[in-house]
Amino acid sequence: MGQVLVRNLDDDVIERLKTKAELKGLSLEQELRDILTAAAPLSPAEKVALSRRLRALSPRVGDFDIGAAVRAGRDDENNE
């Protein structure tokens, strides 16, 4: 598991987080884990942005016929 160090966090913020943790019967560390875990999922817009970034990194295939490639793969499997 990884670790994260957050610097220059306002003391008042830390106290409020401690209070929230105490009210739930949790340690400050567990409360922070829960908060970060809840904030971590990517939104649909972020997923689209990530997909576009990955696609931009991939080489263009031009006139590649995916159907022909699938058929060729099936033929290779049947001939083994």
Order of alpha helices (4+ residues) and beta strands (2+ residues): alpha-alpha-alpha-alpha
